[in-house]
Amino acid sequence: MKKKLLMIATFFVCFTFIGGVKANNLDSLETTVDIDQNGNGHVTEVWKIDADEGTESYHAFGKMADRSITNFEVSRDGKKYTHVNSWNVNNSKAEKANKNGINKTSDGLELCWGIEYGTHTYTVTYTVNNLVWQYDDSQILYFTFLPQNMKQAPDKFSLTINAPSKLGDIKYSSYGFDSKNSVKDNQIIFKSKGKMSSDEYVVALVGFPKDMFTLSINKSETYKDVANEALEGAKLNENDSFSTLFVFSVFGFIFLIIVLIITISLISKQAQDRIDKTEYIIPKDINYFRDIPFDKDILEAYYIGKYSGIILKENLLNAYLLKWLKEKKIDMIPYDGGRFDFNKNDNFLIDVNNLNDFPNEIEAELAGLIKQSAKDNRVNPKDFKKWCTTNYQKLDKWLESAENVSKDILIEKGYIIKTEEEYKPNKKRNILKFTSKLAEEVTRLKGLKKFLNEMTKIEDKQAIEIHLWDEYLIFAEMFGIADKVAKQLKDFYPDLYRDNEMYFNHIIALNLITHSWTDAAQSAAYNGGSFSGGGMSSGGFSGGGGGVR
C-alpha cells in the first residue's frame, strides 16, 4: 500500500491545481524560403517550442489554389520523424510521437507533427510548388507564411526569402504584423518588432523582375492590383479586429460592473460577519510538530488552514484523491495495460469503480464530479482537463461548499463560537469568535507544515513514524509541498526510496504533467476561432490556426 500511495502521490503532485503553471509557448519561429528557378519555394521553419500539454503541433494553410505542398518533413533536435500518410488529430500523444503528417480540412490543410514536453527545437521543411506567379508587369510572390489565430503566437518571428540571384530595385511589403523589413543582396527579410499576438498574421508580397524565373502560372493583373487586394484584406482584418475589440470592450465594461456589484455584495456580507480574534494568538516562532492535528481530518482543517494561509485552496481535491487511494476507493493503472511512463501525460488512468460510500456530502459531491469525466469508470487526466474547460465552475462551487462545511464543523466542535450582535439599528450580524483552542490547533498545523518542509534539517530522523507517511503525504498535498516531501524520502529512508525509485525520479519533472481548472478556465476564455479574410492568391487567408494543441 505504501508503494502504491507513493506512486499515486507522485502523479497527483503533478496533478496540482495551482495557478502559475507555465502554459505552452512558442519562443521563436524562423522561416527561410529558398526560391528555385521554377518559382517553387523550399521552406524551412525552425520552431522553438516549450510545451507541457497537448499532443501535436501544426501549421494551418488555407485554400492553395494553383499551389501544392510536397516534401513535408520534420525533425526534433536533429532526430528525423517518420511521415505517415493518414494523420488523425484525435490520436494520443504516444501514437503521434516522432511522426508527422498532413491533415486535410474544409479550409485547406494542416502540417502536423507530434511533440515532446519541455523545450525542443523542431525543424519543419516542405516545398510550396508554384509559389511565384507570372503577372503582366512582374513576377509576384504573395503568400501567407503565418496564419492568424495561432494558439501560441511566436515571441519572435522572422521570414527570410532567398532569391536565386542578386536583387535590384524590387517592390515588397508585408501585412498582418508590425515588422521591420529589408533587402540585402539576394534576400528579403521580414522581422517582427516584438512579441506577436494571436490576431496577427504574416502575409508577404514581393514583386520580382518580370523575367527572373521560369513560371507556369500566369495572371492578367499587375503588382498594383495584388497590392490593393492585399491592402483590402488587411483592412478587412483590421475592421474585424476593431469590431472584436469594441465588443470585448463593451463586455469588459459590463463585466467590470458585475465584479463591482459582486464586490459590494461581498463587502456587505463581510460586514454582517465579524471575526473576533482576541483569543486567537499564533506564536511567531513555531516548533516542529510531528502529529497530525484536527483529528487527521482534511475537511476539518480546510477552512482555518485556508484562512491562515497554511493550506492552498486548490489542493483540497488532490488531498482527497490521495485519501481515496489510501482507502482503496481508487486505483491507478497504465493507459494501455503496459508499463507506467511518467513522461507521458496520457499514460495514466484512474480506476473509480470502487469510488463509493463517503462519510460526508463534500466527498460524495467531488466523487460525482470526478465520475462525470470518466469513461467506463476510468479517468484519463488529459480528458479530465478537457472536462474542466467547460465545467471548472462546478469545481469552484464545490470548493466554496467545502469551505462552508469545514467552518460549520469547527463551530460544532467548539473551535469557533458563533454569536450575534446588533451593529446598526434593527440590523444584526454574526460574530465568529476564534478561540484559544483553535489557535493551539492551528499552531500545530503550522508546526506540521514546518516539520514536513524542513525534514532535512532535523537531527532525530529516526523518531519519525513510518506508518504516518501516507497521512503525511495527504496533508503535504494540502500544504502544496508534497513534491518536496516525497523527494526527502530519499534521505530519510533510502530503502523505501530504492523500492520506489522510478516514481521519485519523475517527481523532479513536475512540469511534464499539469492539470489545473485555473488553466482550463483560461483556455475556455481565450480559445479563438478561425479567421476569414481577403486574398485570392495568398495561399492561406481563408485558413487559420497553428501551434500546440
C-alpha positions in Angstrom: 0.0 0.0 0.0 2.9 2.4 0.8 4.4 1.9 -2.7 1.1 2.4 -4.3 0.5 5.6 -2.3 3.8 7.0 -3.1 3.2 6.2 -6.8 -0.1 8.0 -6.9 1.3 10.8 -4.8 3.9 11.4 -7.5 1.2 11.6 -10.1 -1.1 13.8 -8.2 1.6 16.2 -7.2 1.8 16.7 -10.9 -1.9 16.9 -11.0 -1.7 20.1 -8.8 -4.3 22.8 -9.4 -2.1 25.8 -8.9 -2.0 29.0 -10.9 1.3 29.9 -12.3 2.0 26.6 -14.1 3.6 27.6 -17.4 1.5 27.0 -20.4 2.7 26.1 -23.9 4.8 28.7 -25.5 6.3 29.3 -29.0 9.6 31.0 -28.1 10.6 31.7 -31.7 9.7 30.8 -35.3 12.3 31.4 -38.0 11.2 30.8 -41.6 13.5 30.6 -44.6 12.3 30.3 -48.2 14.7 29.4 -51.0 13.1 30.0 -54.4 14.3 27.9 -57.2 14.4 28.8 -60.9 10.9 27.5 -61.5 9.4 29.7 -58.8 8.9 26.9 -56.2 9.6 27.8 -52.6 11.6 25.4 -50.5 10.6 26.3 -46.9 12.5 25.7 -43.7 10.7 26.6 -40.4 12.6 26.4 -37.1 10.1 26.2 -34.2 11.4 26.5 -30.7 8.6 25.3 -28.5 8.2 25.0 -24.8 5.3 22.6 -24.2 3.8 21.0 -21.2 0.5 19.8 -22.6 -1.2 18.7 -25.8 -0.3 16.0 -28.4 0.9 17.8 -31.5 1.9 21.0 -33.2 0.6 22.2 -36.5 0.7 24.9 -39.2 -2.6 25.6 -41.0 -2.9 26.7 -44.6 -5.9 27.9 -46.4 -7.0 27.1 -50.0 -3.9 26.5 -52.0 -5.5 27.4 -55.4 -2.9 26.6 -58.1 -0.3 25.7 -55.4 0.5 22.5 -53.6 2.7 21.4 -50.7 5.0 18.5 -51.0 8.2 17.0 -49.4 6.9 17.6 -45.8 9.5 16.5 -43.3 10.1 17.2 -39.6 12.9 16.6 -37.1 13.1 17.3 -33.4 16.5 18.3 -32.0 18.1 16.8 -35.1 16.1 13.5 -34.9 14.1 12.9 -38.1 10.4 12.0 -37.8 8.5 9.3 -39.8 6.0 10.6 -42.2 2.6 8.9 -42.1 0.1 9.1 -45.0 -3.0 9.3 -42.8 -2.9 11.7 -39.9 -5.5 11.5 -37.2 -5.6 14.6 -34.9 -7.5 12.6 -32.3 -4.7 10.1 -31.7 -2.9 10.1 -28.4 0.5 11.7 -27.8 2.1 8.3 -27.8 0.6 7.5 -31.2 1.9 10.7 -32.7 5.3 10.5 -31.2 8.2 11.0 -33.7 5.7 11.2 -36.6 4.4 13.9 -39.0 1.6 14.0 -41.5 -0.9 16.2 -43.3 -4.5 16.8 -42.1 -6.9 17.9 -44.8 -9.6 20.3 -43.6 -12.5 22.1 -45.1 -10.4 25.3 -45.2 -7.3 23.8 -46.6 -4.7 21.7 -44.9 -2.6 21.4 -41.7 1.0 20.3 -41.5 1.1 18.3 -38.2 3.7 16.6 -36.0 4.0 15.0 -32.6 5.5 16.9 -29.7 7.6 16.1 -26.7 7.2 18.1 -23.4 9.9 20.5 -22.4 11.8 22.9 -24.6 12.7 21.5 -28.0 13.6 22.7 -31.5 11.5 21.4 -34.4 12.8 21.8 -37.9 9.9 21.7 -40.5 10.7 21.6 -44.2 8.3 21.5 -47.2 8.0 22.7 -50.7 5.3 25.2 -51.9 5.0 24.4 -55.6 4.3 27.5 -57.8 5.0 29.9 -55.0 5.8 32.7 -57.5 3.3 33.6 -60.3 3.7 35.5 -63.6 1.8 38.8 -63.8 1.6 41.4 -66.5 4.4 43.7 -65.1 6.3 41.5 -62.7 6.7 38.1 -61.1 4.9 38.0 -57.7 5.2 36.1 -54.5 2.0 36.6 -52.5 1.6 34.1 -49.7 0.5 33.7 -46.1 3.5 32.3 -44.2 2.0 32.5 -40.7 -1.8 32.2 -40.2 -4.0 34.2 -37.9 -5.4 32.7 -34.7 -2.3 30.8 -33.7 -2.9 29.0 -30.4 0.5 30.3 -29.3 1.8 33.3 -31.3 5.6 33.4 -31.5 7.6 35.6 -29.2 9.9 36.2 -32.1 9.3 35.8 -35.8 11.5 36.2 -38.9 11.0 35.4 -42.5 13.9 35.3 -44.9 13.2 34.9 -48.7 16.2 33.9 -50.8 16.1 34.6 -54.5 18.4 32.7 -56.9 20.3 35.9 -57.9 21.0 39.3 -56.5 18.1 41.6 -56.2 18.0 45.1 -57.5 15.2 47.7 -57.1 12.2 45.5 -56.2 8.9 46.1 -54.6 8.0 44.3 -51.4 5.7 44.6 -48.4 4.2 42.7 -45.5 0.8 42.6 -44.0 -0.7 41.5 -40.7 2.0 42.2 -38.2 4.3 45.0 -37.0 7.6 44.3 -38.8 10.9 45.7 -39.8 11.7 44.8 -43.5 14.9 45.0 -45.5 16.6 43.8 -48.7 20.2 42.7 -48.8 21.9 41.1 -51.8 19.5 38.2 -52.8 17.5 38.3 -49.5 14.2 39.9 -48.4 14.0 39.9 -44.6 10.8 40.4 -42.5 11.2 40.5 -38.7 8.6 41.1 -36.0 9.4 44.2 -33.9 8.1 42.5 -30.7 6.1 39.6 -29.4 3.2 38.7 -31.8 -0.4 38.3 -30.7 -2.9 35.7 -31.9 -4.8 38.2 -34.1 -1.6 39.0 -36.1 -0.5 37.0 -39.2 2.2 37.2 -41.8 1.5 37.8 -45.5 4.4 38.6 -47.7 4.2 40.4 -51.1 7.2 40.6 -53.3 7.4 41.9 -56.9 10.4 40.4 -58.7 11.7 41.4 -62.2 9.4 40.2 -65.0 11.9 37.6 -66.3 13.7 36.3 -63.2 12.0 32.9 -63.0 10.6 30.4 -65.5 7.0 30.2 -64.3 3.9 28.1 -65.3 1.1 30.1 -63.7 0.0 33.3 -65.5 -2.3 36.1 -64.2 -3.7 39.1 -66.1 -3.1 41.5 -63.4 -0.4 43.9 -62.2 1.6 44.3 -59.0 -0.7 47.3 -58.1 -3.8 45.1 -58.4 -2.3 42.5 -56.0 -1.1 45.2 -53.6 -4.6 46.7 -53.5 -6.1 43.2 -52.9 -3.6 42.6 -50.0 -4.4 46.0 -48.5 -8.1 45.3 -48.7 -7.6 42.0 -47.0 -5.6 43.7 -44.2 -8.3 46.5 -43.9 -10.9 43.8 -43.6 -9.0 42.1 -40.8 -8.4 45.5 -39.1 -12.1 46.1 -39.1 -12.8 42.7 -37.8 -10.2 43.3 -35.1 -11.7 46.6 -34.2 -15.2 45.1 -34.0 -13.9 42.4 -31.8 -12.1 44.9 -29.6 -15.2 47.0 -29.4 -17.3 44.0 -28.4 -14.8 42.9 -25.8 -14.6 46.5 -24.5 -18.4 46.6 -24.0 -18.4 43.2 -22.4 -15.4 44.2 -20.4 -17.3 47.2 -19.1 -20.3 45.1 -18.2 -18.0 42.6 -16.5 -16.4 45.4 -14.5 -19.9 46.5 -13.4 -20.8 42.9 -12.4 -17.5 42.5 -10.5 -18.2 45.8 -8.7 -21.7 44.6 -7.8 -20.3 41.3 -6.5 -17.6 43.0 -4.6 -20.1 45.4 -2.9 -22.2 42.4 -2.1 -19.3 40.5 -0.6 -18.3 43.6 1.4 -21.8 43.8 2.6 -21.8 40.2 3.6 -18.5 40.6 5.4 -19.9 43.5 7.3 -22.5 41.1 8.7 -19.9 38.5 9.8 -17.3 39.8 12.2 -14.4 37.7 13.2 -13.2 38.1 16.8 -9.6 37.1 17.2 -8.9 38.3 20.7 -8.1 34.8 21.8 -6.6 33.6 18.5 -2.9 34.2 19.1 -0.4 32.3 16.9 3.2 32.5 18.1 5.8 33.8 15.7 8.3 31.0 16.4 6.7 27.7 15.6 8.1 24.4 16.8 8.2 21.2 14.7 5.0 19.1 15.2 5.1 15.5 14.1 1.5 14.5 14.8 -1.4 15.5 12.6 -3.9 17.9 14.2 -7.7 18.3 13.6 -8.1 14.5 14.1 -6.3 14.0 10.8 -9.5 15.3 9.1 -8.6 17.3 6.0 -12.1 18.8 5.7 -12.0 19.9 9.4 -8.6 21.6 8.8 -9.6 23.2 5.5 -11.4 26.4 6.5 -9.0 27.7 9.1 -5.9 26.4 7.1 -7.0 28.4 4.1 -7.9 31.4 6.3 -4.4 31.3 7.8 -2.6 30.9 4.5 -1.3 27.4 5.5 -3.4 25.4 3.1 -3.7 26.1 -0.6 -7.4 26.1 -1.6 -6.9 24.4 -5.0 -5.1 21.4 -3.4 -8.1 20.1 -1.5 -9.1 18.0 -4.5 -5.7 16.4 -4.7 -5.7 15.6 -1.0 -9.0 13.8 -1.4 -7.6 11.7 -4.3 -4.7 10.6 -2.1 -7.1 9.9 0.8 -9.2 7.7 -1.6 -6.2 5.8 -2.7 -5.3 5.1 0.9 -8.8 3.8 1.4 -8.6 1.8 -1.9 -11.5 3.7 -3.3 -9.5 4.5 -6.4 -6.6 2.8 -8.2 -4.0 3.9 -10.8 -3.4 1.8 -13.9 -1.4 2.2 -17.1 -3.3 3.5 -20.0 -2.6 0.7 -22.4 -2.2 -2.1 -19.9 1.6 -1.9 -20.2 4.1 -0.2 -18.0 3.8 3.3 -16.5 5.6 6.1 -18.3 5.6 9.3 -16.2 7.0 11.2 -19.2 3.6 10.9 -20.9 0.5 12.6 -19.5 -1.7 10.3 -21.5 -0.3 7.1 -20.0 -2.4 7.0 -16.8 -5.9 6.0 -16.0 -7.6 6.3 -12.6 -10.0 3.5 -11.9 -13.0 4.8 -10.0 -15.1 1.6 -9.9 -14.9 1.5 -6.1 -15.4 5.2 -5.5 -18.4 4.9 -3.2 -19.6 5.2 0.4 -18.5 8.5 1.8 -18.5 10.0 5.3 -19.8 13.4 4.2 -21.6 15.2 1.3 -18.4 17.0 0.3 -16.6 13.8 -0.6 -19.7 12.4 -2.3 -20.1 15.6 -4.4 -16.5 15.6 -5.5 -16.7 11.9 -6.4 -19.7 12.7 -8.6 -17.8 15.4 -10.4 -14.8 13.1 -11.0 -17.1 10.4 -12.4 -18.6 12.9 -14.8 -15.3 12.9 -16.7 -14.8 9.2 -16.6 -15.3 6.7 -19.4 -16.1 3.2 -18.4 -15.3 4.2 -14.8 -11.8 5.2 -15.7 -10.5 8.8 -15.7 -7.8 9.9 -18.2 -6.0 13.0 -16.7 -5.9 14.6 -20.2 -9.7 14.1 -20.6 -10.3 15.4 -17.1 -8.5 18.6 -18.1 -10.7 18.9 -21.1 -13.8 18.3 -18.9 -12.6 21.2 -16.7 -12.6 23.5 -19.6 -16.4 23.6 -19.6 -17.0 22.6 -16.0 -14.5 24.4 -13.9 -17.3 26.5 -12.3 -18.6 23.3 -10.7 -15.3 22.7 -9.0 -15.1 26.3 -7.8 -18.6 25.9 -6.4 -17.6 22.7 -4.7 -14.6 24.4 -3.1 -16.9 27.1 -1.7 -19.2 24.4 -0.3 -16.2 22.6 1.3 -15.2 25.8 3.0 -18.6 26.4 4.5 -18.9 22.9 5.7 -15.5 23.0 7.2 -16.4 26.2 9.1 -19.6 24.5 10.4 -17.5 21.6 11.7 -15.2 23.9 13.6 -18.3 25.7 15.1 -19.8 22.3 16.1 -16.6 21.2 17.8 -16.2 24.4 19.7 -13.1 25.8 17.9 -15.2 28.7 16.7 -18.0 30.2 18.8 -20.8 31.8 16.8 -22.9 34.6 18.3 -24.9 37.6 17.1 -24.6 41.3 17.7 -26.5 44.4 16.7 -24.3 46.7 14.7 -26.9 49.0 13.3 -30.4 49.9 14.4 -32.6 46.8 13.7 -29.7 45.1 12.0 -27.7 42.1 13.3 -24.6 40.3 12.2 -22.8 37.1 13.1 -19.7 37.1 15.3 -17.3 34.3 14.7 -15.0 34.1 17.8 -11.8 32.2 17.1 -10.9 30.5 20.3 -7.6 29.8 22.0 -8.4 26.1 21.4 -8.4 26.9 17.7 -5.1 28.9 17.9 -3.4 25.9 19.5 -4.6 23.6 16.8 -3.6 26.0 14.0 -0.2 26.4 15.7 0.2 22.6 15.5 -0.9 22.7 11.8 1.8 25.2 11.1 4.3 23.1 13.1 3.4 20.1 10.9 4.0 22.1 7.8 7.3 23.3 9.1 8.3 19.7 10.1 7.4 18.3 6.6 9.1 21.3 4.8 12.3 21.1 6.8 12.9 17.4 7.4 16.4 17.5 6.1 17.3 19.9 8.9 16.1 17.7 11.7 18.6 15.6 13.5 16.4 12.9 15.1 15.2 11.5 11.9 14.8 8.0 13.3 11.9 9.3 15.5 9.6 9.6 12.6 6.8 7.0 12.4 6.9 5.3 9.0 3.2 4.3 9.2 2.3 8.0 9.1 3.8 8.6 5.7 0.5 8.1 3.8 -1.2 10.6 6.0 1.8 13.0 5.9 1.6 13.0 2.1 -2.1 13.8 2.2 -1.5 16.9 4.3 1.7 17.8 2.4 -0.5 17.9 -0.6 -2.8 20.3 1.2 0.2 22.5 2.0 1.4 22.4 -1.6 4.7 20.7 -0.7 4.0 17.1 -1.5 6.7 17.1 -4.1 9.4 18.3 -1.7 8.3 15.8 1.0 8.4 12.9 -1.4 11.9 13.9 -2.5 13.1 13.9 1.1 12.2 10.3 1.5 15.4 9.5 -0.3 17.4 11.0 2.6 15.2 9.7 5.3 14.5 6.2 4.1 16.9 5.1 1.4 15.5 1.5 1.3 12.0 2.9 0.7 13.4 5.2 -2.0 15.1 2.3 -3.8 11.9 0.3 -3.8 10.1 3.3 -5.5 12.9 4.9 -7.4 11.1 5.2 -10.7 8.3 7.2 -9.1 10.6 9.5 -7.2 12.7 10.2 -10.3 9.7 11.5 -12.1 8.7 13.9 -9.3 11.7 16.1 -10.5 9.9 16.6 -13.8 6.7 18.1 -12.4 6.3 20.4 -15.4 5.7 17.5 -17.7 2.1 16.9 -16.4 -0.1 19.8 -15.4 -3.8 19.8 -14.7 -5.5 22.8 -13.4 -9.0 24.1 -13.5 -7.4 27.6 -13.5 -5.7 26.8 -16.7 -8.9 25.2 -18.0 -10.8 28.5 -17.3 -8.3 30.5 -19.1 -8.4 28.1 -22.1 -12.1 28.4 -22.2 -11.9 32.2 -22.2 -9.1 32.6 -24.8 -9.7 29.8 -27.3 -10.2 31.6 -30.6 -11.9 30.6 -33.8 -10.8 30.6 -37.4 -10.0 33.7 -39.5 -11.5 34.6 -42.8 -10.5 37.5 -45.0 -9.4 38.5 -48.4 -6.5 37.4 -50.6 -7.4 35.3 -53.6 -3.9 34.2 -54.2 -2.2 34.5 -50.9 -2.4 30.8 -50.2 -3.9 30.9 -46.8 -6.0 33.9 -45.9 -9.0 31.6 -45.5 -7.2 29.2 -43.2 -6.2 29.9 -39.6 -4.6 28.3 -36.6 -1.3 26.7 -35.6 0.9 26.0 -32.7 0.4 23.3 -30.0 -2.9 21.5 -29.4 
